[in-house]
């Protein structure tokens, strides 16, 4: 008998799917790799289906409402959830939080408490939305909560989410379906932006929470001491809030294959947000074998010995970290060690963690 696992894919319909979008895609791929007895259903809103959704290995179904309305309705009604679902998993705090078979397991992924940790990085409406959903999740004793950060699990307990309800899961970085662009293609792209040698890479949204202005200042300081850092290249969309990117090289949103090539070819990858829910980009850079500088506030790598950790509020600390990263082995043995440091972070393992949490 096939087991129907319904996961929400509404994040992929949003203008900026971000890290949650990566989680949705990866979880779908991981679940599909586990067991043919699983019928994985992706639940989205009414409307045009993005290519990110149609390419996923799942059966797609739609709720009868557009995205903005559906998000408001899901706390009250599990619209669109197939009745045969034995698991209903909300991949974000948008929902749904019910539905399916009479004995269905219901769960939600909580990625961070960013609206509390850095309230200036969102709107009043955003804060209100997340606070209301947090209270809903705390009230729902039947709702299992999946998180990737031990620190977040502890905080949730203090906010009324019983520890027995919380399940720790891994995230993944493997990308077997996508090959990195050839070095020649990456170099050609960079050359169109006057980057012809070594470069430091940042990948992610450009928004105040990501601390880019301090990173830029620190990069300037460090590059005076060691020109091997090259220019600072930024990949990703603009997010909420204004950011002065100074003379950094902005590539904007690039194809996945190009991003993988940039990770591979960067001299150093730098990621120093003021606050972070988990932080996929530095793990992806390690997966490519690249030297990484990250803030000590990045849960995904804060305990990884292969990473140079810095104080995100201290420009000198970031600058010193960039220079220390250059001292790491840049040859294949060093790259292999960095890849090994994140070897267990696969989407298959992430899916296994979820399935265990649904037992």
Secondary structure, DSSP 8 states (H G I E B T S, - for coil): --EEEEEE-GGGGSS--HHHHHHHHHHHHHHHHH-TTEEEEEEE-SS---HHHHTSSSEEEE-SS-HHHHHHHTTT--TT--TTEEEEEESSTT-----SSTT-EEEEE----HHHHTGGGS-HHHHHHHHHHHHHHHH-TTEEEEES-HHHHHHHHHTT--GGGEEE-------TT-----HHHHHHHHHTTT--S-EEEEES-BSGGG-HHHHHHHHHHHHHH-GGG-EEEEES-B-SS----TT-EEEES--HHHHHHHHHH-SEEEE--SS-SS-HHHHHHHHTT-EEEEETT-TTTTT-TTSEEE-TT-HHHHHHHHHHHHHS--SHHHHHHHHHTTTT--HHHHHHHHHHHT-
